[in-house]
Amino acid sequence: MLKDITLGQFFPGNTLVHRLDPRTKLACVALYIVALFTAKSFLAYGVIAVVLLLSIRTSRVGWKALTRGLKPILIILVFTAAMNLFFNEGTPIADVWLLRRITWEGLERAVMMVLRIVMLIMGTFLVTYTTSPIRLTDGLEALLNPLKKLHLPVHELAMMMSIALRFIPTLIEETDKIMSAQKARGADFESGGIFQRARALVPILVPLFISAFRRADELATAMECRCYHGGEGRTKLHVLRYEKRDYAVMAGFALLVVAMIVMRRLGL
């Protein structure tokens, strides 16, 4: 299960999606989320799905990586579908046992909610898959730059967010190693009740926290040795610049939002 969590991983490449400015990707994700929550019909979801499929196809990120990232939220998907199936009023599907509780309206809403969650996860994961942590930090800092007028530590906030995202795969790998070592010593994490399983996780959490603090201390030492003193006076090797493709992609996603609003107004 832990190996299925792919959030924070980066797949290097030289595709159009990889070459986009990180600010463009973050802005497009925001527009994509707005469009996704504006859509209210299967036709609208179909249009968004086509845009998502084209983005995935262009990025050349494997379907296996995207679908594997959905496995950890399978329980959430099942719970969401069940809540919408059984707790929506409308016309029953059939007058037989549990089918009396399932309505056509509930079924439609359940499918839409599952599609929304799946496309939301896949769309947002695509950003981390195609953007390196350094460029993601630069993009976040550039977008949050106006907040400096409010004396907010924008560079430090962007750096912390990027480091947290970058260390997710590292901590998952560390947890998997600790669990394998504990199982080799006879530990059992699958049998027993909820409290027994929770108690069995203690031998994992303690070394994991120790390892996390040790890595944080090593990272802080490395940054100090490189004379890191925050964002003041720092320069960048690669300065972010918008290009024609960035404007074209942002315009495309803006049109997607407009299309969703128009389709919603027209009842499509």
C-alpha positions in Angstrom: 0.0 0.0 0.0 2.8 2.4 0.9 4.5 1.9 -2.5 1.2 3.0 -4.2 1.6 6.5 -2.8 3.2 8.5 -5.6 2.6 12.0 -4.4 5.8 14.1 -4.5 7.6 12.0 -7.1 9.1 13.6 -10.2 9.4 11.9 -13.6 12.0 13.7 -15.7 11.2 14.4 -19.3 11.4 16.9 -22.2 7.8 17.1 -23.2 5.7 20.2 -23.6 4.2 19.8 -20.2 7.7 19.4 -18.6 8.9 22.6 -20.4 6.0 24.7 -19.2 6.7 27.4 -16.6 5.9 26.1 -13.1 3.7 29.2 -12.6 1.7 28.2 -15.6 1.2 24.7 -14.3 0.0 26.0 -10.9 -2.3 28.5 -12.5 -3.7 25.9 -14.9 -4.3 23.5 -12.0 -6.3 26.2 -10.2 -8.3 26.8 -13.3 -8.8 23.1 -13.8 -10.1 22.7 -10.2 -12.5 25.6 -10.8 -13.8 24.0 -14.0 -14.1 20.6 -12.3 -16.3 22.0 -9.5 -18.3 24.1 -11.9 -19.2 21.1 -14.1 -22.7 19.6 -13.3 -23.3 17.1 -16.1 -21.8 14.1 -17.7 -21.2 16.1 -20.9 -19.2 18.7 -19.0 -17.2 15.9 -17.2 -16.5 14.4 -20.6 -15.0 17.7 -21.9 -12.8 17.9 -18.8 -11.8 14.3 -19.1 -10.7 14.9 -22.7 -8.5 17.8 -21.6 -7.0 15.7 -18.8 -6.3 12.8 -21.2 -4.6 15.2 -23.7 -2.5 16.5 -20.8 -1.5 13.0 -19.7 -0.8 12.0 -23.3 1.4 15.0 -23.9 3.3 14.6 -20.6 4.1 10.9 -21.4 3.6 10.0 -17.8 2.7 6.3 -17.6 -0.9 5.4 -16.7 0.5 2.9 -14.2 1.9 5.7 -12.1 -1.3 7.7 -12.2 -3.6 4.8 -11.4 -1.3 3.5 -8.7 -1.7 6.9 -7.0 -5.4 6.3 -6.7 -5.1 3.1 -4.7 -4.6 4.7 -1.3 -7.9 6.7 -1.8 -9.9 3.6 -2.8 -11.7 3.6 0.6 -12.6 7.2 0.2 -14.0 6.6 -3.3 -16.1 3.6 -2.0 -17.4 5.6 1.0 -18.3 8.6 -1.2 -20.1 6.4 -3.7 -22.0 4.6 -1.0 -23.1 7.8 0.8 -24.5 9.2 -2.5 -26.1 5.9 -3.5 -28.1 5.3 -0.3 -28.8 8.8 1.0 -30.3 10.6 -2.0 -34.0 10.9 -2.5 -35.6 10.2 -5.9 -36.9 7.4 -8.1 -35.8 3.9 -6.8 -34.0 1.7 -9.3 -36.1 -1.4 -8.3 -38.5 -2.4 -5.6 -36.3 -5.2 -4.3 -34.5 -5.2 -0.9 -31.5 -2.8 -0.9 -32.3 -1.5 -4.4 -35.2 0.4 -2.8 -32.7 2.6 -1.2 -30.8 3.3 -4.4 -32.2 5.9 -6.6 -31.4 6.9 -10.2 -30.5 10.4 -8.9 -28.3 8.9 -6.2 -26.6 6.7 -8.8 -25.9 9.7 -11.1 -24.6 11.8 -8.2 -22.3 8.9 -7.0 -20.8 8.4 -10.4 -20.2 12.2 -10.8 -18.6 12.5 -7.3 -16.3 9.5 -8.0 -15.3 11.0 -11.4 -14.7 14.4 -9.8 -12.3 12.9 -7.1 -10.5 10.7 -9.6 -9.9 13.6 -12.1 -9.0 16.0 -9.3 -6.3 13.6 -7.9 -4.9 12.7 -11.4 -4.8 16.4 -12.5 -3.0 17.6 -9.4 -0.6 14.7 -9.3 0.4 15.4 -12.9 1.9 18.7 -11.7 4.3 17.1 -9.2 5.1 14.3 -11.7 6.3 16.8 -14.4 7.8 19.6 -12.2 11.1 19.3 -10.2 11.0 20.4 -6.6 13.3 23.3 -7.3 11.2 24.7 -10.1 8.0 24.1 -8.1 9.6 26.1 -5.2 10.5 28.9 -7.7 7.0 28.9 -9.1 5.3 29.0 -5.7 7.6 31.8 -4.6 6.9 33.9 -7.7 3.1 33.5 -7.4 3.2 34.4 -3.7 5.6 37.3 -4.2 2.9 40.0 -3.8 2.4 38.8 -0.2 5.9 40.1 0.6 4.2 43.6 1.0 2.4 42.1 4.0 5.8 41.1 5.4 5.2 37.4 5.0 8.2 35.1 4.6 7.2 34.0 1.1 10.5 32.3 0.2 10.6 30.3 3.4 7.0 29.3 3.0 7.6 28.1 -0.6 10.8 26.3 0.5 9.0 24.5 3.4 6.1 23.4 1.1 8.6 22.1 -1.5 10.7 20.2 1.1 7.6 18.7 2.6 6.4 17.5 -0.8 9.9 16.2 -1.7 10.3 14.2 1.5 7.0 12.3 1.1 8.5 9.6 -1.1 11.5 9.4 1.2 9.5 8.9 4.3 7.3 6.3 2.6 10.4 4.4 1.5 11.8 4.6 5.1 8.5 3.4 6.5 8.5 0.4 4.1 12.0 -0.5 5.2 11.2 -0.3 8.9 8.0 -2.5 8.4 10.0 -5.1 6.4 12.6 -5.2 9.2 10.0 -5.5 11.9 8.2 -8.3 10.0 11.5 -10.1 9.7 11.7 -10.0 13.5 8.2 -11.6 13.8 6.0 -8.5 14.0 2.4 -8.9 12.9 0.6 -5.8 11.5 -2.4 -7.5 9.9 -4.0 -9.7 12.5 -6.1 -8.6 15.5 -8.5 -5.8 16.2 -8.1 -2.1 15.5 -6.4 -1.4 18.9 -4.0 -4.3 18.5 -3.0 -3.1 15.0 -2.6 0.5 16.3 -0.4 -0.9 19.1 1.6 -2.8 16.6 2.4 0.4 14.8 4.4 1.9 17.7 7.6 0.0 16.8 7.3 1.7 13.4 6.5 5.2 14.4 9.3 5.6 16.9 12.2 4.8 14.5 10.4 6.7 11.8 10.2 9.9 13.8 13.9 9.5 14.8 14.8 9.0 11.2 12.8 12.1 10.1 14.4 14.3 12.8 17.8 13.0 11.8 17.2 13.8 8.1 15.9 17.3 9.0 19.0 18.0 11.1 21.2 16.8 8.2 19.3 19.0 5.8 19.6 22.0 8.1 23.4 21.4 8.5 23.8 21.1 4.7 21.9 24.4 4.1 24.0 26.2 6.7 27.3 24.8 5.1 26.1 26.3 1.8 25.5 29.7 3.5 21.8 29.6 3.2 20.2 32.7 4.9 16.7 32.9 3.4 15.5 34.5 0.3 17.0 38.0 0.7 19.6 38.7 -1.9 19.4 35.3 -3.5 19.8 34.8 -7.2 18.5 32.0 -9.5 20.5 30.0 -12.1 17.3 29.7 -14.2 15.1 32.8 -14.2 11.5 32.1 -14.8 10.2 33.6 -18.0 6.8 33.2 -19.7 6.8 32.0 -23.3 4.2 31.8 -26.0 3.3 28.3 -25.1 2.6 29.3 -21.5 0.2 32.0 -22.6 -1.5 29.6 -25.0 -2.0 26.9 -22.4 -3.3 29.3 -19.8 -5.7 30.7 -22.4 -6.9 27.2 -23.1 -7.6 26.4 -19.5 -9.4 29.8 -19.1 -11.6 28.9 -22.0 -12.3 25.6 -20.3 -13.6 27.4 -17.2 -15.7 29.7 -19.4 -17.1 26.7 -21.3 -18.1 25.0 -18.0 -19.9 28.2 -16.8 -21.8 28.5 -20.1 -22.7 24.8 -20.1 -24.0 25.1 -16.5 -26.1 28.1 -17.4 -27.5 26.3 -20.4 -28.2 23.2 -18.4 -25.9 21.0 -20.5 
